[in-house]
Amino acid sequence: MQTAPVDRNRVAWSVTLFLAITFAASYGLWMYAIVVPNSAWALLAGAFFPLLAALITVYALKLPPAELGYRLPHQRFLIAAWVLPILWSLVAYAPAWLVPDFGGIAHSLRHASQPLLVVISSAGLAVTLGALEGAPAAAGEQFGWNGFLLPNLAKLFGDRRAIVLVGLIWALWHYPLILAGPFHGFGPRWYELICFTLISVNMGVVWGFFRLRSGSTWPSVVGAATGGVFVGTFCDQITGVTALSPWLTGQFGAFLVVTTGLVALFCWRNVDSPKHFIPGK
């Protein structure tokens, strides 16, 4: 059965409207968070602007809400999206934990009475309760970027270009917080910007792959929530700080660029498989 032809002008207008709302609202809030002290709430609130922009665009243009990918997928997609960021984070941090000059194990953990128990309990809490706590903010972002934007960009540019574009746009969305705000590490800002951009593109490819293959945004939500919390509240916390660690570890380091890049390469090469689904395409 033939599918209805895509109205490219209408799709392009929906993408433009979504991006205009998201960036205008978010950048305004980012500027407030940068200028006004003790405004961490603004950073959390900004995570919901992509979803809000998507809902406004869907309502304004009378688009089918199903395009947001809110239906639950097969459980294998959710499990894979939960496990993947844990694995690539462990692989990324392994060299730092094994080589003292790269960071080693944090001083507090080395001198803990039961270090293994601390590691197991901390990791377990990060990937369960921590991921659940981070899920609302992850949903606010992912239902905008991968739920709405990705399927529409795919209609205009094809799957492979679309998943890369979403990662680039997602990185650009964070730039004010990296350049002038609180979202950065301890290395040179130019270097962190490069690494964060590459990691964002890699993750955009991976979560875009899950979105297109499953027809649902929920795997992207699960993966984004788990990955962010696992790195921030577990991996970084048990890693020592040396002169090299800001260059290698964390969300602005080279190790995650490599591990996420390998997964992204596989996803990018296989995203055009016929076993994927894009609503309305």
BELSUL-V21089 format. One line per field, one symbol per residue. ss: DSSP state (2 for helix, 1 for strand, 0 for the rest). phi: phi as a letter, one per 40 degrees, with the letter a starting at -180 (. if undefined). burial: 1 if it has 9 or more other C-alpha atoms within 8 Angstrom, else 0. A space follows every 10 residues. Layout:
# BELSUL-V21089
ss=???
phi=???
burial=???
This chain:
# BELSUL-V21089
ss=0000000222 2222222222 2222222222 2222200002 2222220022 2222222222 0000222200 0000222222 2222222222 2222222202 2200102222 0000222222 2222222222 2222222222 2222222222 2222222022 2222222222 2222222220 0000000022 2222222222 2222222222 2222000222 2222222222 2222200010 0000222200 0002222222 2222222222 0000000000 0
phi=.ccccccccc cccccccccc cccccccccc cccccccfbc dccccccccd cccccccccc bfccdcccgc cccccccccc cccdcccccc cccdccccbd ccigcddccc bccbcccccc cccccccbcc cccccdcccd cccccccbcd dcccccbgcc cccccccccc cddcddcccb bccabbcdcc cccccccccc cdccccccdc ccccgbcccc cccccccccc ccbbdcccbc bbccdccbbg cbbcccdccc cccccccccb ccdccbabdg c
burial=0000000000 1101101110 1110111011 1111000010 0111011111 1111011100 0010001111 0010001100 1111110111 1110111011 1111110010 0000100110 0110111001 1101101111 1111111111 1111111111 1111111101 1010111100 1001100010 1110111111 1111111111 1111111111 1111111011 1111111111 1101111111 1111111111 1011001100 1000010010 0
